[in-house]
Amino acid sequence: MWIGFTVLAAYAPLAARVTDDASWLFSVAIASLLAVVLIADDAESRRVTRKVPPPSDL
């Protein structure tokens, strides 16, 4: 998802410069949505501690 965010964030200014309409705003909206999901995912993964069971020596 980081690659998608980076591509869309780079594409939006390029599309705004090339096109005359406001279709580049769609790229900004999708990049913003991806950013929110990425930030929420990072926050959730840091909040939840992952417990790894100790190795069993049978």
Buried (B, 14 or more C-beta within 10 A) or exposed (E): EEEEBEEBBEBBEEBBEEEEEEEBEEBBEBBBEBBEEBEEEEEEEEEEEEEEEEEEEE
